[in-house]
């Protein structure tokens, strides 16, 4: 991923925040020289710098046979930024841009069709996501009809080996430009605009220059 130094992040707390916002990834593998992509809800765990991502595919998905090197893309908020919001828009001949946060995790993918492991993945995914919507569906390990449905999926475990975090938030602009753009996004409202505005202000507060 092309990442100018101004936009590179080293603190894995940034990745934690992206996953907490939306644990729905893009998983990329390569087979026969061609990329293959799936979009999947996942479980995420981090212990220091060790990161493990778990989930499952529908069994017919060809990617369920793609163990080995893989790329996990974690998408964050994004927003259009108008040059009209910058304090130096005329003096510096500013142009439009797009601010965003994203993570690329490079690592190794392992697959499983073990019933106990699949049951654990489905159970934990349901616990997390049912809590988000205020409901209480659970995978019942002693129900034959629940267990039988595990035959329709293949599970995976992805261990990250290299992590790229890119938070493009006008860090290469004067503070007045960042403040002007963040204020404009705040006024516009909408989830992504508000989140980008908050991230911009957070990175501005961290500046030491």
ZATI-272690 format. One line per field, with one value per atom (N, C-alpha, C): residue number from 0; atom name; z, y, x. Coordinates in steps of 0.05 Angstrom, whole numbers, plus 5000, padded with zeros to 4 digits. Atoms other than C-alpha are relative to their C-alpha. Layout:
REM ZATI-272690
nr	[NUM; ...]
atom	[CA; ...]
zz	[Z; ...]
yy	[Y; ...]
xx	[X; ...]
//
This chain:
REM ZATI-272690
nr	[0; 0; 0; 1; 1; 1; 2; 2; 2; 3; 3; 3; 4; 4; 4; 5; 5; 5; 6; 6; 6; 7; 7; 7; 8; 8; 8; 9; 9; 9; 10; 10; 10; 11; 11; 11; 12; 12; 12; 13; 13; 13; 14; 14; 14; 15; 15; 15; 16; 16; 16; 17; 17; 17; 18; 18; 18; 19; 19; 19; 20; 20; 20; 21; 21; 21; 22; 22; 22; 23; 23; 23; 24; 24; 24; 25; 25; 25; 26; 26; 26; 27; 27; 27; 28; 28; 28; 29; 29; 29; 30; 30; 30; 31; 31; 31; 32; 32; 32; 33; 33; 33; 34; 34; 34; 35; 35; 35; 36; 36; 36; 37; 37; 37; 38; 38; 38; 39; 39; 39; 40; 40; 40; 41; 41; 41; 42; 42; 42; 43; 43; 43; 44; 44; 44; 45; 45; 45; 46; 46; 46; 47; 47; 47; 48; 48; 48; 49; 49; 49; 50; 50; 50; 51; 51; 51; 52; 52; 52; 53; 53; 53; 54; 54; 54; 55; 55; 55; 56; 56; 56; 57; 57; 57; 58; 58; 58; 59; 59; 59; 60; 60; 60; 61; 61; 61; 62; 62; 62; 63; 63; 63; 64; 64; 64; 65; 65; 65; 66; 66; 66; 67; 67; 67; 68; 68; 68; 69; 69; 69; 70; 70; 70; 71; 71; 71; 72; 72; 72; 73; 73; 73; 74; 74; 74; 75; 75; 75; 76; 76; 76; 77; 77; 77; 78; 78; 78; 79; 79; 79; 80; 80; 80; 81; 81; 81; 82; 82; 82; 83; 83; 83; 84; 84; 84; 85; 85; 85; 86; 86; 86; 87; 87; 87; 88; 88; 88; 89; 89; 89; 90; 90; 90; 91; 91; 91; 92; 92; 92; 93; 93; 93; 94; 94; 94; 95; 95; 95; 96; 96; 96; 97; 97; 97; 98; 98; 98; 99; 99; 99; 100; 100; 100; 101; 101; 101; 102; 102; 102; 103; 103; 103; 104; 104; 104; 105; 105; 105; 106; 106; 106; 107; 107; 107; 108; 108; 108; 109; 109; 109; 110; 110; 110; 111; 111; 111; 112; 112; 112; 113; 113; 113; 114; 114; 114; 115; 115; 115; 116; 116; 116; 117; 117; 117; 118; 118; 118; 119; 119; 119; 120; 120; 120; 121; 121; 121; 122; 122; 122; 123; 123; 123; 124; 124; 124; 125; 125; 125; 126; 126; 126; 127; 127; 127; 128; 128; 128; 129; 129; 129; 130; 130; 130; 131; 131; 131; 132; 132; 132; 133; 133; 133; 134; 134; 134; 135; 135; 135; 136; 136; 136; 137; 137; 137; 138; 138; 138; 139; 139; 139; 140; 140; 140; 141; 141; 141; 142; 142; 142; 143; 143; 143; 144; 144; 144; 145; 145; 145; 146; 146; 146; 147; 147; 147; 148; 148; 148; 149; 149; 149; 150; 150; 150; 151; 151; 151; 152; 152; 152; 153; 153; 153; 154; 154; 154; 155; 155; 155; 156; 156; 156; 157; 157; 157; 158; 158; 158; 159; 159; 159; 160; 160; 160; 161; 161; 161; 162; 162; 162; 163; 163; 163; 164; 164; 164; 165; 165; 165; 166; 166; 166; 167; 167; 167; 168; 168; 168; 169; 169; 169; 170; 170; 170; 171; 171; 171; 172; 172; 172; 173; 173; 173; 174; 174; 174; 175; 175; 175; 176; 176; 176; 177; 177; 177; 178; 178; 178; 179; 179; 179; 180; 180; 180; 181; 181; 181; 182; 182; 182; 183; 183; 183; 184; 184; 184; 185; 185; 185; 186; 186; 186; 187; 187; 187; 188; 188; 188; 189; 189; 189; 190; 190; 190; 191; 191; 191; 192; 192; 192; 193; 193; 193; 194; 194; 194; 195; 195; 195; 196; 196; 196; 197; 197; 197; 198; 198; 198; 199; 199; 199; 200; 200; 200; 201; 201; 201; 202; 202; 202; 203; 203; 203; 204; 204; 204; 205; 205; 205; 206; 206; 206; 207; 207; 207; 208; 208; 208]
atom	[N; CA; C; N; CA; C; N; CA; C; N; CA; C; N; CA; C; N; CA; C; N; CA; C; N; CA; C; N; CA; C; N; CA; C; N; CA; C; N; CA; C; N; CA; C; N; CA; C; N; CA; C; N; CA; C; N; CA; C; N; CA; C; N; CA; C; N; CA; C; N; CA; C; N; CA; C; N; CA; C; N; CA; C; N; CA; C; N; CA; C; N; CA; C; N; CA; C; N; CA; C; N; CA; C; N; CA; C; N; CA; C; N; CA; C; N; CA; C; N; CA; C; N; CA; C; N; CA; C; N; CA; C; N; CA; C; N; CA; C; N; CA; C; N; CA; C; N; CA; C; N; CA; C; N; CA; C; N; CA; C; N; CA; C; N; CA; C; N; CA; C; N; CA; C; N; CA; C; N; CA; C; N; CA; C; N; CA; C; N; CA; C; N; CA; C; N; CA; C; N; CA; C; N; CA; C; N; CA; C; N; CA; C; N; CA; C; N; CA; C; N; CA; C; N; CA; C; N; CA; C; N; CA; C; N; CA; C; N; CA; C; N; CA; C; N; CA; C; N; CA; C; N; CA; C; N; CA; C; N; CA; C; N; CA; C; N; CA; C; N; CA; C; N; CA; C; N; CA; C; N; CA; C; N; CA; C; N; CA; C; N; CA; C; N; CA; C; N; CA; C; N; CA; C; N; CA; C; N; CA; C; N; CA; C; N; CA; C; N; CA; C; N; CA; C; N; CA; C; N; CA; C; N; CA; C; N; CA; C; N; CA; C; N; CA; C; N; CA; C; N; CA; C; N; CA; C; N; CA; C; N; CA; C; N; CA; C; N; CA; C; N; CA; C; N; CA; C; N; CA; C; N; CA; C; N; CA; C; N; CA; C; N; CA; C; N; CA; C; N; CA; C; N; CA; C; N; CA; C; N; CA; C; N; CA; C; N; CA; C; N; CA; C; N; CA; C; N; CA; C; N; CA; C; N; CA; C; N; CA; C; N; CA; C; N; CA; C; N; CA; C; N; CA; C; N; CA; C; N; CA; C; N; CA; C; N; CA; C; N; CA; C; N; CA; C; N; CA; C; N; CA; C; N; CA; C; N; CA; C; N; CA; C; N; CA; C; N; CA; C; N; CA; C; N; CA; C; N; CA; C; N; CA; C; N; CA; C; N; CA; C; N; CA; C; N; CA; C; N; CA; C; N; CA; C; N; CA; C; N; CA; C; N; CA; C; N; CA; C; N; CA; C; N; CA; C; N; CA; C; N; CA; C; N; CA; C; N; CA; C; N; CA; C; N; CA; C; N; CA; C; N; CA; C; N; CA; C; N; CA; C; N; CA; C; N; CA; C; N; CA; C; N; CA; C; N; CA; C; N; CA; C; N; CA; C; N; CA; C; N; CA; C; N; CA; C; N; CA; C; N; CA; C; N; CA; C; N; CA; C; N; CA; C; N; CA; C; N; CA; C; N; CA; C; N; CA; C; N; CA; C; N; CA; C; N; CA; C; N; CA; C; N; CA; C; N; CA; C; N; CA; C; N; CA; C; N; CA; C; N; CA; C; N; CA; C; N; CA; C; N; CA; C; N; CA; C; N; CA; C; N; CA; C; N; CA; C; N; CA; C; N; CA; C; N; CA; C; N; CA; C]
zz	[5000; 5000; 5000; 5001; 4981; 5025; 4975; 5047; 5005; 4993; 5051; 5030; 4972; 5117; 5018; 4984; 5141; 5008; 4995; 5139; 5013; 4989; 5167; 5030; 4971; 5236; 5010; 4987; 5283; 5024; 4976; 5342; 4993; 5007; 5337; 5013; 4989; 5379; 4977; 5023; 5312; 4986; 5011; 5285; 5018; 4982; 5347; 4996; 5004; 5335; 4975; 5025; 5263; 5002; 4997; 5281; 5019; 4982; 5339; 4986; 5015; 5291; 4981; 5020; 5239; 4995; 5002; 5244; 4975; 5025; 5171; 4980; 5015; 5128; 4971; 5028; 5056; 5002; 4999; 5051; 4971; 5027; 4990; 5000; 5005; 4967; 4970; 5028; 4902; 4993; 5010; 4863; 4970; 5029; 4794; 4988; 5009; 4789; 5000; 5000; 4800; 5029; 4973; 4862; 5004; 4993; 4897; 5026; 4978; 4946; 5013; 4985; 5000; 5020; 4980; 5048; 5023; 4978; 5117; 5027; 4972; 5189; 5014; 4988; 5235; 5030; 4972; 5306; 5000; 4999; 5324; 5028; 4974; 5380; 4996; 5000; 5395; 5027; 4976; 5447; 4995; 5008; 5441; 4970; 5029; 5369; 4986; 5013; 5357; 4995; 5009; 5318; 4986; 5012; 5301; 4992; 5010; 5258; 4993; 5005; 5254; 4987; 5012; 5213; 4984; 5017; 5162; 4974; 5027; 5090; 4998; 5009; 5059; 4986; 5010; 5040; 4969; 5029; 4964; 4991; 5007; 4966; 4992; 5008; 4926; 5019; 4982; 4976; 5024; 4978; 5028; 4995; 5006; 4993; 4995; 5006; 4992; 5025; 4977; 5054; 4991; 5007; 5056; 5002; 4998; 5044; 4994; 5004; 5049; 5009; 4992; 5057; 5012; 4987; 5105; 4999; 5002; 5091; 5020; 4980; 5149; 4991; 5010; 5124; 5023; 4980; 5167; 4987; 5011; 5157; 4978; 5022; 5096; 4994; 5006; 5073; 4979; 5019; 5016; 5014; 4988; 5034; 4978; 5020; 4995; 5005; 4996; 4983; 5011; 4990; 5000; 5030; 4971; 5073; 5012; 4990; 5077; 5003; 4995; 5105; 4978; 5021; 5050; 4972; 5025; 4993; 4975; 5023; 4946; 4999; 5000; 4967; 4992; 5006; 4961; 4977; 5022; 4903; 5007; 4990; 4942; 4981; 5017; 4907; 5018; 4984; 4931; 5008; 4992; 4968; 5014; 4985; 5006; 5024; 4975; 5078; 5008; 4993; 5104; 5019; 4983; 5152; 4990; 5010; 5130; 5011; 4991; 5152; 4981; 5015; 5111; 5018; 4984; 5148; 4982; 5016; 5112; 5018; 4983; 5139; 4987; 5009; 5135; 5009; 4996; 5129; 5004; 4995; 5159; 4999; 5002; 5144; 5018; 4984; 5185; 4994; 5001; 5179; 5025; 4974; 5250; 5013; 4989; 5281; 5024; 4975; 5349; 4995; 5006; 5319; 4985; 5014; 5272; 5020; 4981; 5329; 5018; 4984; 5370; 4985; 5017; 5313; 4998; 5004; 5300; 5027; 4973; 5375; 5007; 4992; 5387; 4982; 5018; 5325; 5007; 4994; 5345; 5027; 4974; 5417; 4996; 5004; 5393; 4985; 5017; 5339; 5010; 4988; 5375; 5022; 4980; 5431; 4988; 5014; 5381; 4993; 5009; 5360; 5023; 4978; 5429; 5000; 5001; 5416; 5012; 4984; 5445; 4987; 5013; 5391; 5007; 4994; 5409; 4984; 5011; 5375; 5022; 4978; 5415; 4993; 5006; 5416; 5003; 4996; 5438; 4982; 5019; 5382; 4974; 5024; 5325; 4975; 5024; 5275; 4997; 5001; 5294; 4991; 5006; 5290; 4971; 5028; 5222; 4981; 5018; 5193; 4997; 5002; 5207; 4976; 5024; 5148; 4976; 5023; 5103; 5001; 4998; 5125; 5003; 4994; 5128; 5016; 4983; 5182; 4993; 5004; 5180; 5024; 4980; 5225; 4985; 5013; 5200; 5021; 4982; 5236; 4985; 5013; 5217; 5005; 4998; 5202; 4994; 5005; 5176; 4998; 4997; 5189; 4989; 5010; 5150; 5008; 4992; 5179; 4986; 5014; 5137; 5009; 4991; 5168; 4986; 5016; 5115; 5010; 4986; 5155; 4999; 5004; 5127; 5018; 4983; 5170; 4986; 5015; 5114; 4995; 5003; 5120; 5025; 4976; 5166; 5018; 4980; 5230; 4992; 5006; 5205; 4979; 5020; 5145; 5012; 4987; 5188; 5016; 4984; 5235; 4983; 5017; 5178; 4987; 5012; 5144; 5021; 4979; 5210; 5008; 4993; 5227; 4978; 5022; 5158; 5000; 4999; 5164; 5023; 4977; 5233; 4994; 5007; 5205; 4981; 5020; 5148; 5014; 4986; 5197; 4984; 5012; 5179; 5014; 4984; 5212; 4991; 5010; 5167; 5003; 4998; 5165; 5029; 4972; 5241; 5010; 4991; 5251; 4989; 5012; 5203; 5013; 4986; 5236; 5027; 4974; 5304; 4997; 5004; 5277; 4992; 5008; 5245; 5024; 4976; 5310; 5019; 4983; 5348; 4990; 5011; 5301; 5002; 4997; 5303; 5028; 4972; 5379; 5007; 4995; 5375; 4988; 5014; 5332; 5019; 4985; 5358; 4985; 5016; 5301; 5004]
yy	[4976; 5000; 5025; 4975; 5068; 5017; 4986; 5105; 5021; 4979; 5172; 5001; 5000; 5181; 5015; 4984; 5234; 4985; 5014; 5184; 4973; 5027; 5122; 5000; 5004; 5097; 4977; 5022; 5054; 4988; 5008; 5049; 4981; 5020; 4985; 5007; 4992; 5019; 5011; 4990; 5051; 4977; 5024; 4981; 4990; 5008; 4963; 5017; 4982; 5024; 4995; 5006; 5006; 4975; 5025; 4936; 5004; 4995; 4960; 5015; 4985; 5007; 4981; 5016; 4953; 4975; 5025; 4881; 4984; 5011; 4867; 5005; 4997; 4854; 4993; 5010; 4845; 4981; 5020; 4781; 4993; 5004; 4774; 4977; 5022; 4711; 4999; 5003; 4691; 4970; 5028; 4626; 5001; 5002; 4608; 5028; 4974; 4678; 5022; 4980; 4714; 5005; 4994; 4751; 4990; 5008; 4725; 5015; 4983; 4768; 4991; 5004; 4755; 5022; 4980; 4803; 4986; 5019; 4773; 5014; 4992; 4788; 4983; 5015; 4767; 5005; 4997; 4758; 5009; 4988; 4797; 4999; 5001; 4786; 5010; 4990; 4824; 4996; 5003; 4806; 5013; 4986; 4858; 5004; 4997; 4854; 4975; 5024; 4785; 5004; 4995; 4791; 4975; 5023; 4734; 5009; 4995; 4741; 4973; 5025; 4686; 5005; 4998; 4674; 4975; 5023; 4628; 5009; 4996; 4622; 4980; 5021; 4586; 4979; 5021; 4518; 5002; 4999; 4529; 5022; 4978; 4592; 4990; 5011; 4576; 5009; 4990; 4617; 4981; 5019; 4563; 4979; 5019; 4523; 5015; 4984; 4579; 5005; 4996; 4567; 5010; 4989; 4603; 5030; 4971; 4676; 5014; 4986; 4725; 5029; 4972; 4798; 5006; 4991; 4825; 5030; 4971; 4895; 5008; 4989; 4932; 5028; 4974; 4991; 5018; 4981; 5053; 5021; 4979; 5117; 5015; 4984; 5162; 5023; 4976; 5230; 5018; 4980; 5280; 5025; 4974; 5343; 5021; 4978; 5407; 5019; 4980; 5455; 5027; 4976; 5510; 5002; 5000; 5491; 5008; 4995; 5507; 5030; 4971; 5573; 5011; 4990; 5577; 4990; 5012; 5552; 5016; 4984; 5610; 5002; 4995; 5623; 4975; 5025; 5549; 4985; 5014; 5532; 4972; 5026; 5475; 4986; 5017; 5418; 4981; 5019; 5368; 4975; 5025; 5305; 4983; 5018; 5246; 4990; 5010; 5230; 4973; 5027; 5159; 4987; 5017; 5107; 4971; 5027; 5036; 4984; 5017; 4977; 4976; 5024; 4922; 4981; 5021; 4858; 4978; 5022; 4810; 4977; 5023; 4740; 4974; 5027; 4667; 4991; 5010; 4635; 4970; 5028; 4568; 4994; 5007; 4532; 4977; 5023; 4483; 4992; 5010; 4439; 4984; 5013; 4413; 5010; 4992; 4413; 5017; 4985; 4438; 5028; 4974; 4495; 5017; 4985; 4515; 5010; 4992; 4515; 5023; 4978; 4559; 5027; 4976; 4609; 5012; 4991; 4613; 5010; 4992; 4617; 5028; 4975; 4674; 5023; 4980; 4712; 5009; 4994; 4708; 5015; 4985; 4731; 5029; 4972; 4793; 5016; 4984; 4813; 5001; 4998; 4795; 5022; 4979; 4841; 5027; 4975; 4897; 5008; 4994; 4892; 4995; 5003; 4879; 4974; 5025; 4807; 4978; 5021; 4740; 4973; 5026; 4686; 4988; 5013; 4635; 4973; 5026; 4575; 4980; 5020; 4514; 4975; 5022; 4462; 4972; 5026; 4407; 4996; 5002; 4419; 4988; 5014; 4370; 5017; 4984; 4418; 5023; 4979; 4473; 4988; 5013; 4425; 4992; 5009; 4398; 5023; 4977; 4468; 5008; 4994; 4472; 4986; 5013; 4425; 5019; 4981; 4485; 5021; 4979; 4526; 4988; 5006; 4525; 5023; 4979; 4563; 5008; 4992; 4602; 5015; 4986; 4630; 5014; 4985; 4685; 5013; 4988; 4705; 5021; 4978; 4773; 4999; 4999; 4778; 5027; 4972; 4849; 5017; 4983; 4907; 5027; 4972; 4972; 5015; 4983; 5027; 5027; 4974; 5088; 5017; 4981; 5146; 5027; 4976; 5201; 5022; 4982; 5260; 5029; 4973; 5324; 5006; 4995; 5314; 5016; 4984; 5347; 5028; 4973; 5411; 5017; 4983; 5471; 4995; 5006; 5466; 5014; 4986; 5519; 4986; 5016; 5476; 4976; 5023; 5415; 5009; 4990; 5455; 5008; 4992; 5485; 4977; 5024; 5418; 4984; 5016; 5383; 5014; 4985; 5439; 4996; 5003; 5433; 4972; 5027; 5357; 4997; 5001; 5366; 5012; 4987; 5414; 4983; 5017; 5366; 4977; 5023; 5309; 4975; 5027; 5236; 4985; 5015; 5180; 5002; 5000; 5178; 5028; 4973; 5254; 5006; 4994; 5259; 4984; 5016; 5202; 5010; 4989; 5231; 5026; 4975; 5299; 4995; 5007; 5267; 4990; 5011; 5230; 5023; 4977; 5294; 5017; 4984; 5332; 4985; 5016; 5275; 5001; 4999; 5273; 5028; 4972; 5349; 5005; 4996; 5347; 4986; 5015; 5298; 5013; 4988; 5343; 5011; 4989; 5363; 5021; 4980; 5408; 5028]
xx	[5017; 5000; 5018; 4985; 5027; 4993; 5005; 5035; 5022; 4981; 5071; 5005; 4992; 5108; 4980; 5018; 5059; 4975; 5025; 5001; 5004; 4994; 5036; 4995; 5006; 5013; 5016; 4985; 5054; 4985; 5014; 5007; 4977; 5020; 4965; 4973; 5026; 4911; 4983; 5016; 4891; 4986; 5013; 4877; 4978; 5022; 4838; 4975; 5023; 4795; 4985; 5013; 4781; 4983; 5015; 4760; 4976; 5023; 4717; 4978; 5020; 4682; 4985; 5013; 4668; 5017; 4985; 4693; 4991; 5008; 4677; 5022; 4975; 4739; 4997; 4996; 4760; 5024; 4979; 4801; 5008; 4989; 4846; 5020; 4981; 4881; 5006; 4992; 4915; 5000; 5000; 4901; 5003; 4996; 4926; 5007; 4991; 4957; 4980; 5021; 4891; 4991; 5010; 4866; 4971; 5028; 4803; 4993; 5008; 4764; 4974; 5025; 4713; 4997; 5007; 4678; 4986; 5007; 4669; 5000; 4998; 4651; 5020; 4978; 4707; 5001; 4991; 4732; 5029; 4974; 4794; 5012; 4987; 4844; 5028; 4973; 4908; 5013; 4984; 4960; 5027; 4976; 5015; 5000; 4999; 5037; 4990; 5011; 5006; 4971; 5027; 4942; 4989; 5013; 4894; 4972; 5026; 4832; 4987; 5015; 4779; 4973; 5026; 4717; 4994; 5007; 4685; 4988; 5012; 4663; 4977; 5017; 4605; 5017; 4983; 4633; 5005; 4995; 4623; 5019; 4983; 4665; 5028; 4974; 4729; 5023; 4979; 4770; 5004; 4998; 4756; 5021; 4978; 4810; 5026; 4977; 4861; 5017; 4982; 4904; 5027; 4973; 4971; 5000; 4998; 4990; 4974; 5025; 4933; 5003; 5001; 4916; 4973; 5024; 4864; 4999; 5004; 4838; 4978; 5019; 4804; 4993; 5008; 4764; 4991; 5009; 4755; 4982; 5017; 4715; 5015; 4988; 4727; 4982; 5016; 4704; 5014; 4990; 4712; 5008; 4991; 4751; 5002; 5001; 4737; 5023; 4979; 4795; 4988; 5012; 4745; 5000; 4999; 4752; 5027; 4973; 4826; 5005; 4993; 4852; 5017; 4982; 4905; 4992; 5009; 4862; 5009; 4992; 4880; 5030; 4971; 4951; 5016; 4986; 4971; 4987; 5014; 4924; 4992; 5008; 4894; 4980; 5018; 4856; 4985; 5016; 4803; 5017; 4988; 4824; 4980; 5018; 4795; 5016; 4987; 4812; 4988; 5009; 4808; 5019; 4983; 4835; 4996; 5001; 4852; 5023; 4978; 4894; 5002; 4994; 4927; 5016; 4986; 4947; 5009; 4988; 4993; 5007; 4995; 4997; 4993; 5004; 4981; 4972; 5028; 4912; 5000; 5004; 4894; 4970; 5029; 4828; 4994; 5008; 4788; 4972; 5027; 4727; 4994; 5004; 4733; 4975; 5026; 4664; 5002; 4997; 4686; 5010; 4990; 4726; 4980; 5021; 4670; 4979; 5020; 4621; 5009; 4989; 4666; 5000; 5000; 4673; 4972; 5027; 4599; 4988; 5010; 4583; 5010; 4988; 4632; 4991; 5010; 4611; 4972; 5028; 4538; 4999; 5000; 4553; 5006; 4992; 4589; 4979; 5018; 4540; 4971; 5026; 4476; 4999; 4998; 4499; 4998; 5001; 4507; 4971; 5027; 4434; 4980; 5018; 4406; 4983; 5015; 4385; 5017; 4987; 4405; 5001; 4998; 4408; 5027; 4975; 4461; 5001; 4995; 4491; 4997; 5005; 4467; 5016; 4982; 4522; 4987; 5013; 4475; 4975; 5023; 4423; 5010; 4991; 4432; 4996; 5005; 4401; 5019; 4979; 4450; 5026; 4975; 4509; 5001; 5000; 4487; 5006; 4996; 4488; 5030; 4971; 4563; 5012; 4990; 4572; 5001; 5001; 4557; 5021; 4980; 4617; 5028; 4972; 4693; 5011; 4989; 4729; 5028; 4972; 4793; 5011; 4984; 4846; 5023; 4980; 4891; 5019; 4980; 4956; 5015; 4987; 4983; 5030; 4971; 5057; 5012; 4992; 5062; 4975; 5023; 5015; 5006; 4998; 5006; 4975; 5022; 4964; 5003; 5000; 4947; 4976; 5020; 4909; 5006; 4996; 4905; 4981; 5017; 4879; 5011; 4989; 4912; 5024; 4977; 4974; 5021; 4981; 5014; 4991; 5010; 4974; 5004; 4999; 4979; 4976; 5021; 4938; 4974; 5024; 4889; 4983; 5015; 4871; 4986; 5012; 4859; 4976; 5023; 4815; 4977; 5021; 4776; 4985; 5012; 4764; 4984; 5014; 4746; 4974; 5024; 4697; 4978; 5019; 4664; 4987; 5011; 4657; 4981; 5018; 4627; 4973; 5025; 4575; 4984; 5014; 4558; 4986; 5012; 4545; 5002; 4997; 4538; 5022; 4982; 4575; 5029; 4972; 4637; 5012; 4990; 4644; 5008; 4995; 4640; 5024; 4978; 4689; 5027; 4975; 4740; 5007; 4994; 4733; 5013; 4989; 4747; 5028; 4973; 4808; 5019; 4983; 4834; 5008; 4994; 4829; 5018; 4983; 4861; 5029; 4973; 4921; 5012; 4990; 4926; 5010; 4992; 4929; 5026; 4975; 4987; 5025; 4978; 5030; 5021; 4978; 5098; 5015; 4986; 5119; 4988]
//
